[in-house]
Amino acid sequence: MRSNTLARDYRIFAALGLVAPFVAWIAGGSKGLQGMMLGLGAAGFGVTALVLITNLVGTLAKYGAAKRSGTALIVLAFLLKIPLFLVVGGVAIKTGGAAIPCFAGAVMLVYFSLVAWAAARS
């Protein structure tokens, strides 16, 4: 299989998401697992908010105004992304041990996967 084909397959990203916590648990014990899960959750929320705001902007450009309640929730989620990272990162720092590098690794895993997927689509 070509790398382009692999980067478009959602099963690869699902497998990464399932294997990463196991690897974090092996490498860092329970604190590593906590950090990985915090990072995957926060980054997953961030990517979801990014995709929704991108789709919203595309819809607005194409069709005009959208429903206000849905638009407000999407924009709020996008704006809450950074404070969420700060809070969740603070929890990882307070947990200590392997939670900090596993949190950072989870965030990088999600965003690097997003970049690979976007590059394969272009």
N, CA and C atoms as a LAMMPS dump frame, in Angstrom:
ITEM: TIMESTEP
0
ITEM: NUMBER OF ATOMS
366
ITEM: BOX BOUNDS ff ff ff
-5.0000000000000000e+02 5.0000000000000000e+02
-5.0000000000000000e+02 5.0000000000000000e+02
-5.0000000000000000e+02 5.0000000000000000e+02
ITEM: ATOMS id mol type element x y z
1 1 1 N 0.829 -1.188 0
2 1 2 C 0 0 0
3 1 3 C 0.87 1.246 0
4 2 1 N 0.425 2.241 -0.721
5 2 2 C 1.156 3.506 -0.738
6 2 3 C 0.833 4.307 0.521
7 3 1 N 1.731 5.193 0.889
8 3 2 C 1.526 6.001 2.087
9 3 3 C 0.331 6.936 1.925
10 4 1 N 0.073 7.38 0.699
11 4 2 C -1.093 8.214 0.446
12 4 3 C -2.383 7.486 0.798
13 5 1 N -2.447 6.228 0.405
14 5 2 C -3.623 5.42 0.675
15 5 3 C -3.77 5.171 2.173
16 6 1 N -2.67 4.881 2.839
17 6 2 C -2.72 4.644 4.282
18 6 3 C -3.157 5.884 5.045
19 7 1 N -2.692 7.048 4.637
20 7 2 C -3.017 8.281 5.35
21 7 3 C -4.469 8.688 5.163
22 8 1 N -5.15 8.126 4.199
23 8 2 C -6.577 8.413 4.002
24 8 3 C -7.468 7.425 4.735
25 9 1 N -6.912 6.354 5.229
26 9 2 C -7.688 5.29 5.859
27 9 3 C -7.909 5.602 7.337
28 10 1 N -9.149 5.744 7.733
29 10 2 C -9.469 6.073 9.122
30 10 3 C -9.107 4.942 10.081
31 11 1 N -9.045 3.728 9.579
32 11 2 C -8.694 2.595 10.448
33 11 3 C -7.281 2.719 10.991
34 12 1 N -6.374 3.312 10.224
35 12 2 C -5.003 3.533 10.692
36 12 3 C -5.007 4.465 11.889
37 13 1 N -5.787 5.55 11.798
38 13 2 C -5.839 6.512 12.893
39 13 3 C -6.547 5.929 14.113
40 14 1 N -7.56 5.101 13.879
41 14 2 C -8.225 4.427 14.992
42 14 3 C -7.264 3.462 15.681
43 15 1 N -6.468 2.756 14.897
44 15 2 C -5.483 1.837 15.482
45 15 3 C -4.44 2.602 16.288
46 16 1 N -3.988 3.753 15.768
47 16 2 C -3.04 4.581 16.532
48 16 3 C -3.649 5.024 17.851
49 17 1 N -4.914 5.423 17.798
50 17 2 C -5.594 5.86 19.009
51 17 3 C -5.788 4.753 20.027
52 18 1 N -5.872 3.526 19.565
53 18 2 C -6.022 2.396 20.481
54 18 3 C -4.68 1.874 20.997
55 19 1 N -3.661 1.936 20.165
56 19 2 C -2.343 1.424 20.548
57 19 3 C -1.591 2.418 21.433
58 20 1 N -1.763 3.706 21.183
59 20 2 C -1.014 4.73 21.92
60 20 3 C -1.219 4.666 23.436
61 21 1 N -2.449 4.517 23.947
62 21 2 C -2.585 4.403 25.407
63 21 3 C -1.89 3.16 25.974
64 22 1 N -1.924 2.076 25.227
65 22 2 C -1.25 0.858 25.683
66 22 3 C 0.257 1.082 25.765
67 23 1 N 0.825 1.729 24.761
68 23 2 C 2.251 2.027 24.763
69 23 3 C 2.595 2.988 25.898
70 24 1 N 1.733 3.98 26.128
71 24 2 C 1.964 4.928 27.223
72 24 3 C 1.924 4.222 28.565
73 25 1 N 1.028 3.268 28.713
74 25 2 C 0.937 2.503 29.968
75 25 3 C 2.193 1.656 30.171
76 26 1 N 2.688 1.049 29.093
77 26 2 C 3.911 0.251 29.201
78 26 3 C 5.095 1.148 29.549
79 27 1 N 5.186 2.297 28.894
80 27 2 C 6.339 3.181 29.086
81 27 3 C 6.278 3.953 30.398
82 28 1 N 5.078 4.395 30.794
83 28 2 C 5 5.28 31.955
84 28 3 C 4.085 4.847 33.06
85 29 1 N 3.551 3.654 32.971
86 29 2 C 2.655 3.184 34.015
87 29 3 C 1.322 3.934 33.99
88 30 1 N 0.692 3.994 35.151
89 30 2 C -0.633 4.614 35.217
90 30 3 C -0.572 6.116 34.942
91 31 1 N 0.509 6.771 35.351
92 31 2 C 0.63 8.204 35.084
93 31 3 C 0.811 8.467 33.591
94 32 1 N 1.544 7.619 32.91
95 32 2 C 1.684 7.754 31.465
96 32 3 C 0.348 7.555 30.759
97 33 1 N -0.418 6.578 31.219
98 33 2 C -1.739 6.334 30.643
99 33 3 C -2.657 7.53 30.88
100 34 1 N -2.605 8.106 32.077
101 34 2 C -3.424 9.291 32.37
102 34 3 C -3.052 10.45 31.451
103 35 1 N -1.77 10.692 31.288
104 35 2 C -1.324 11.77 30.414
105 35 3 C -1.743 11.543 28.979
106 36 1 N -1.62 10.31 28.507
107 36 2 C -2.004 9.996 27.128
108 36 3 C -3.5 10.212 26.923
109 37 1 N -4.311 9.768 27.857
110 37 2 C -5.748 9.926 27.712
111 37 3 C -6.157 11.396 27.793
112 38 1 N -5.502 12.16 28.669
113 38 2 C -5.775 13.598 28.732
114 38 3 C -5.421 14.271 27.407
115 39 1 N -4.276 13.921 26.861
116 39 2 C -3.842 14.511 25.596
117 39 3 C -4.717 14.117 24.425
118 40 1 N -5.087 12.846 24.351
119 40 2 C -5.952 12.394 23.259
120 40 3 C -7.318 13.059 23.337
121 41 1 N -7.845 13.187 24.544
122 41 2 C -9.153 13.825 24.71
123 41 3 C -9.124 15.299 24.339
124 42 1 N -8.135 16.026 24.849
125 42 2 C -8.043 17.46 24.565
126 42 3 C -7.753 17.709 23.087
127 43 1 N -6.835 16.959 22.518
128 43 2 C -6.505 17.151 21.105
129 43 3 C -7.664 16.707 20.211
130 44 1 N -8.351 15.651 20.594
131 44 2 C -9.526 15.228 19.83
132 44 3 C -10.602 16.299 19.821
133 45 1 N -10.82 16.931 20.979
134 45 2 C -11.764 18.049 21.054
135 45 3 C -11.292 19.197 20.172
136 46 1 N -10.003 19.492 20.23
137 46 2 C -9.459 20.587 19.428
138 46 3 C -9.594 20.349 17.94
139 47 1 N -9.326 19.141 17.501
140 47 2 C -9.446 18.815 16.075
141 47 3 C -10.907 18.853 15.649
142 48 1 N -11.791 18.347 16.496
143 48 2 C -13.214 18.391 16.176
144 48 3 C -13.69 19.833 16.032
145 49 1 N -13.274 20.694 16.96
146 49 2 C -13.654 22.113 16.881
147 49 3 C -13.073 22.751 15.622
148 50 1 N -11.848 22.396 15.274
149 50 2 C -11.221 22.945 14.07
150 50 3 C -11.963 22.514 12.811
151 51 1 N -12.329 21.253 12.724
152 51 2 C -13.06 20.755 11.556
153 51 3 C -14.429 21.431 11.467
154 52 1 N -15.108 21.563 12.602
155 52 2 C -16.43 22.192 12.588
156 52 3 C -16.358 23.664 12.178
157 53 1 N -15.375 24.386 12.686
158 53 2 C -15.272 25.802 12.321
159 53 3 C -14.88 25.949 10.853
160 54 1 N -14.056 25.046 10.351
161 54 2 C -13.688 25.084 8.931
162 54 3 C -14.907 24.803 8.053
163 55 1 N -15.696 23.812 8.42
164 55 2 C -16.917 23.514 7.669
165 55 3 C -17.908 24.667 7.745
166 56 1 N -18.01 25.297 8.916
167 56 2 C -18.914 26.427 9.08
168 56 3 C -18.518 27.592 8.18
169 57 1 N -17.235 27.901 8.144
170 57 2 C -16.765 28.993 7.293
171 57 3 C -17.009 28.661 5.823
172 58 1 N -16.791 27.418 5.438
173 58 2 C -17.075 27.016 4.06
174 58 3 C -18.549 27.136 3.723
175 59 1 N -19.409 26.785 4.655
176 59 2 C -20.855 26.896 4.441
177 59 3 C -21.276 28.357 4.352
178 60 1 N -20.713 29.189 5.221
179 60 2 C -21.053 30.612 5.196
180 60 3 C -20.617 31.256 3.885
181 61 1 N -19.469 30.871 3.402
182 61 2 C -18.986 31.445 2.15
183 61 3 C -19.845 31.011 0.97
184 62 1 N -20.396 29.804 1.057
185 62 2 C -21.143 29.255 -0.061
186 62 3 C -22.618 29.661 -0.053
187 63 1 N -23.25 29.583 1.129
188 63 2 C -24.701 29.752 1.196
189 63 3 C -25.159 30.985 1.976
190 64 1 N -24.276 31.694 2.628
191 64 2 C -24.689 32.849 3.427
192 64 3 C -24.835 32.487 4.891
193 65 1 N -25.726 33.164 5.58
194 65 2 C -25.877 33.021 7.03
195 65 3 C -26.336 31.619 7.416
196 66 1 N -25.852 31.173 8.573
197 66 2 C -26.227 29.874 9.114
198 66 3 C -27.094 30.088 10.346
199 67 1 N -27.608 28.995 10.923
200 67 2 C -28.401 29.09 12.15
201 67 3 C -27.534 29.653 13.269
202 68 1 N -28.091 30.522 14.063
203 68 2 C -27.305 31.206 15.087
204 68 3 C -26.898 30.297 16.236
205 69 1 N -27.768 29.407 16.673
206 69 2 C -27.434 28.576 17.846
207 69 3 C -26.293 27.616 17.527
208 70 1 N -26.359 26.966 16.394
209 70 2 C -25.286 26.056 16.011
210 70 3 C -23.984 26.791 15.763
211 71 1 N -24.075 27.94 15.134
212 71 2 C -22.888 28.748 14.869
213 71 3 C -22.241 29.198 16.168
214 72 1 N -23.047 29.635 17.107
215 72 2 C -22.514 30.093 18.398
216 72 3 C -21.813 28.962 19.133
217 73 1 N -22.381 27.771 19.111
218 73 2 C -21.757 26.632 19.796
219 73 3 C -20.431 26.243 19.148
220 74 1 N -20.371 26.263 17.83
221 74 2 C -19.135 25.907 17.133
222 74 3 C -18.045 26.924 17.412
223 75 1 N -18.39 28.207 17.351
224 75 2 C -17.4 29.247 17.628
225 75 3 C -16.946 29.177 19.081
226 76 1 N -17.874 28.917 20.01
227 76 2 C -17.518 28.771 21.422
228 76 3 C -16.567 27.596 21.633
229 77 1 N -16.84 26.475 20.98
230 77 2 C -15.954 25.312 21.098
231 77 3 C -14.567 25.633 20.564
232 78 1 N -14.512 26.342 19.451
233 78 2 C -13.219 26.711 18.879
234 78 3 C -12.449 27.635 19.816
235 79 1 N -13.141 28.571 20.454
236 79 2 C -12.481 29.501 21.371
237 79 3 C -12.09 28.849 22.695
238 80 1 N -12.783 27.793 23.081
239 80 2 C -12.464 27.097 24.332
240 80 3 C -11.309 26.111 24.187
241 81 1 N -10.845 25.923 22.973
242 81 2 C -9.794 24.935 22.719
243 81 3 C -8.509 25.255 23.482
244 82 1 N -8.04 26.48 23.438
245 82 2 C -6.788 26.851 24.113
246 82 3 C -6.929 26.795 25.633
247 83 1 N -7.994 27.381 26.23
248 83 2 C -8.131 27.226 27.69
249 83 3 C -8.233 25.761 28.122
250 84 1 N -8.857 24.929 27.296
251 84 2 C -8.94 23.501 27.633
252 84 3 C -7.555 22.876 27.668
253 85 1 N -6.712 23.21 26.689
254 85 2 C -5.34 22.697 26.686
255 85 3 C -4.585 23.151 27.93
256 86 1 N -4.789 24.396 28.344
257 86 2 C -4.108 24.9 29.54
258 86 3 C -4.557 24.156 30.793
259 87 1 N -5.853 23.931 30.935
260 87 2 C -6.37 23.234 32.109
261 87 3 C -5.912 21.775 32.117
262 88 1 N -6.061 21.102 30.99
263 88 2 C -5.697 19.687 30.921
264 88 3 C -4.182 19.517 31.051
265 89 1 N -3.427 20.435 30.454
266 89 2 C -1.974 20.403 30.631
267 89 3 C -1.585 20.607 32.078
268 90 1 N -2.307 21.495 32.781
269 90 2 C -2.062 21.695 34.212
270 90 3 C -2.343 20.446 35.018
271 91 1 N -3.382 19.724 34.649
272 91 2 C -3.68 18.454 35.328
273 91 3 C -2.551 17.457 35.086
274 92 1 N -2.046 17.411 33.863
275 92 2 C -0.931 16.501 33.556
276 92 3 C 0.309 16.887 34.348
277 93 1 N 0.559 18.192 34.496
278 93 2 C 1.726 18.643 35.263
279 93 3 C 1.569 18.266 36.732
280 94 1 N 0.356 18.435 37.278
281 94 2 C 0.124 18.064 38.678
282 94 3 C 0.221 16.561 38.889
283 95 1 N -0.165 15.796 37.869
284 95 2 C -0.043 14.339 37.976
285 95 3 C 1.423 13.945 38.048
286 96 1 N 2.251 14.643 37.261
287 96 2 C 3.698 14.425 37.306
288 96 3 C 4.128 13.133 36.639
289 97 1 N 5.377 12.803 36.827
290 97 2 C 5.933 11.577 36.258
291 97 3 C 5.848 11.565 34.742
292 98 1 N 5.385 10.453 34.21
293 98 2 C 5.314 10.274 32.759
294 98 3 C 4.084 10.923 32.145
295 99 1 N 3.221 11.522 32.964
296 99 2 C 2 12.127 32.425
297 99 3 C 2.315 13.291 31.502
298 100 1 N 3.34 14.06 31.819
299 100 2 C 3.658 15.245 31.016
300 100 3 C 4.146 14.867 29.615
301 101 1 N 5.157 14.019 29.472
302 101 2 C 5.571 13.669 28.106
303 101 3 C 4.516 12.866 27.349
304 102 1 N 3.729 12.06 28.047
305 102 2 C 2.677 11.3 27.361
306 102 3 C 1.559 12.222 26.894
307 103 1 N 1.246 13.248 27.68
308 103 2 C 0.272 14.251 27.256
309 103 3 C 0.761 14.952 25.993
310 104 1 N 2.007 15.401 26.009
311 104 2 C 2.58 16.075 24.843
312 104 3 C 2.622 15.137 23.639
313 105 1 N 2.978 13.887 23.867
314 105 2 C 3.006 12.914 22.778
315 105 3 C 1.636 12.68 22.177
316 106 1 N 0.605 12.658 23.018
317 106 2 C -0.759 12.463 22.516
318 106 3 C -1.207 13.643 21.663
319 107 1 N -0.905 14.846 22.115
320 107 2 C -1.274 16.037 21.34
321 107 3 C -0.547 16.019 19.992
322 108 1 N 0.734 15.702 20.019
323 108 2 C 1.49 15.64 18.76
324 108 3 C 0.95 14.539 17.86
325 109 1 N 0.608 13.385 18.426
326 109 2 C 0.074 12.281 17.636
327 109 3 C -1.193 12.695 16.895
328 110 1 N -2.091 13.357 17.594
329 110 2 C -3.352 13.76 16.966
330 110 3 C -3.117 14.798 15.874
331 111 1 N -2.33 15.82 16.176
332 111 2 C -2.141 16.876 15.187
333 111 3 C -1.246 16.443 14.03
334 112 1 N -0.256 15.608 14.265
335 112 2 C 0.543 15.081 13.16
336 112 3 C -0.293 14.165 12.277
337 113 1 N -1.194 13.406 12.875
338 113 2 C -2.094 12.562 12.096
339 113 3 C -3.019 13.416 11.229
340 114 1 N -3.483 14.529 11.778
341 114 2 C -4.323 15.439 11.009
342 114 3 C -3.556 16.019 9.824
343 115 1 N -2.305 16.382 10.039
344 115 2 C -1.486 16.919 8.954
345 115 3 C -1.25 15.85 7.879
346 116 1 N -0.977 14.619 8.298
347 116 2 C -0.765 13.531 7.322
348 116 3 C -2.03 13.273 6.514
349 117 1 N -3.174 13.292 7.184
350 117 2 C -4.432 13.067 6.487
351 117 3 C -4.71 14.19 5.496
352 118 1 N -4.471 15.449 5.908
353 118 2 C -4.717 16.583 5.024
354 118 3 C -3.732 16.57 3.841
355 119 1 N -2.499 16.207 4.075
356 119 2 C -1.517 16.148 2.999
357 119 3 C -1.873 15.053 2.003
358 120 1 N -2.406 13.943 2.483
359 120 2 C -2.778 12.853 1.582
360 120 3 C -3.989 13.215 0.737
361 121 1 N -4.832 14.078 1.237
362 121 2 C -6.024 14.479 0.481
363 121 3 C -5.706 15.493 -0.607
364 122 1 N -4.613 16.235 -0.441
365 122 2 C -4.335 17.289 -1.427
366 122 3 C -3.574 16.755 -2.631
